[in-house]
Amino acid sequence: MNKFAVILLCLFSCFSVFSAEKKESVDPTLLKLKEKLEKVTEKLKPKPTFTFPEDMDGKCLVVKYKTKTYYVHHYKNKLGQLKEKPEKEVGPDKGGFFVSIRLTNHPNQLQTPQVCRRPYWYCFVNEFPFGKPGQLLSYYIYYNRFFGPEYLDFINKIKDVINEFAPPGTRKGKIPFQKPEIF
């Protein structure tokens, strides 16, 4: 066997071990959520992407469908002044969505459930106790402001799948239909 083949074999085996370790480190609840969300979104073209960000140690699932990069001028201070340079932010394009589901020990500062208005999209925020005492499952569903009732029904299906993991008596909220804004 030549040296090149031995090196490739070593790299492949190391990569396989690393991939297996990474999958085991993802929280099992998030893996179940991923499977259920894949079933809900299976008819979408193109397929949404499902990722577990490495910097979140397997405690976060991100789902993206038809997203794009926006340049947003955020507020510089509480007086309403805007920053001079816009910041890049990923958000949903028309007909798209962006979902972030996190397992955390830190409660959100918002009263939940709630719909927040962003510059180019809306964000439904909710959280509920989950698993160990003090642990929370919080999620954010970013959806475009230009939508119809059938789009909103689909976004509510995503929300309902996540809420299946909520304990009884949890406030689950409903994403209200708001007249699409046209500039």
C-alpha angles and dihedrals in degrees: 000000000000125000094251092058092048091051092049091049091051093048092048093050092047090049091049092051091047092050092049091050091049093052092049091051093058112097110257092228091059090050089054090047090051091053092049093046090049089057092050092048099038095109095053119111119235097031117247117246120241117200139170105212110229094220090062095061095233093307097109137063121194123193119190128186124171096344129161140184116265128192107226128187103217124199115273095202143350092275090076097254114149126226114255095231122051120232125226114248130174115228142155120289120214107307092008137109141198120208126190119186119184137181107214145158093216117086119227116251092225124090103248143254094037141145113227123196117228127186095267105009146020126253124209109204127192139152137181139181112275137177116334120030109277094020119120136193107215125180139186124200113194113195134172122264092226105074146122131228094268090055090051091049088056092049088050089053089057090049091049092052090054092045090057085080093055120107118247114281095029117142102244101177130204126249103237124222109248121187108261112254119236120190 
